[in-house]
């Protein structure tokens, strides 16, 4: 993944993907731009080319990045299968909402 944040929480997402999960490459944006993205994400074509080359080839680190990405893919796949954490939590939410009864002010 090439991380190219423009505003808001995208910079935190970039940090997560690049520095913590280590499955992405930073394109080089250092700070958000002005209102409505003016000047946001300004990088040169060389920066984009470098990031894409690093993702596509990347040497030993690229191989490790792909291995980690496959591991996260498998974890995500298991989470949504029957019995997985996301499946169970969504089932619990649906059960909770379906059991919820709206109480009018007159009923209290």
N, C-alpha and C positions, 0 to 999 in steps of 0.2 A: 504494500500500500504506500502510495506517495501522499504525504500529509501536506496540505496547502491551506492552512487556516486563514480566514478572512476577518471574523469578528466573534464576539461573545465567547461561548464555551468551547469553540473549535480549537483554541490554543491549549486548553486542558486536554481535549481529546487527542491532539497531536502529541502531547507529552505522554499520555497513556500508551498510545500506539507505538511511538518511537522509543521512548526511554524506559518504560516499565514493561510492556509486553514484548518489546523488541521485534515487532513484525512489520515495521514501517520505516520509511526514509523521509527525512525532513527536506522540504524544497527550499527553505531558507527565509521564510517570512518571519520577521522578528517581532512586529507589533501590529495591532489593528490600525486601519486607516481612519479617516474622519467620518463625518456623518454620511450615511448611505454608502459606506464603503469607499469614499473618495481616497484614492491612494492606497487602499488596503490591498495587501497581497502583491505588491509590486516586486517582481523578481525578473531577472534577465533570462533570456532564452538559454543561456549557458547553465543557469541554475536548474532549470527544468530538465535540460538534457542530462546533466550530471545525476540528478535524482532518478530519472528513468533508467539510465545505464546501471546505476547502483542496484535498483530493484530487479532489473532484467538479468544482470550478470552477478555482480556482488561478491564473487569469490567465495571464500569459506564462510564469511559472515552471511552472505546471501543464502548459502545452503542451510545454515542454522536458522535463518529467518523463515525459510520455507518449512523447515521441520516444525518450528514453533507454531506457524500458521496452521499446519495440518493437525497438530495436537489440539489447538483451540477449536478448529472445525469439528473435530470428533467430540470434544466436550460439549459444544453447542448442540450437536446432533443428539447426543445422549440426553441432554436436558429437556428436549421437546418430545422425546419418545414417551410412551405410556410408562408411568412410574418415575420419569425424570423430574428434576427439581422444578423446572418451568411448567411442566405439565401438571404436576401436583399443585403448585401454587395457583395456577389459573383455574383448576378445578375447584379449589377451595374458595376462590373469589366468586366464581359463578354460583356455587352453593350458597355462599353468604348473601349475595345479592338476591338470589331467588327466594330466600327465606325472609328477607327484609320486608316488613309491612309498613306502608306509609301510614302514619298516625295524624289525623286531622286535629286541629285545635279543639273541636267540639268533643272528640273522643277521650280527651284527657280528663 
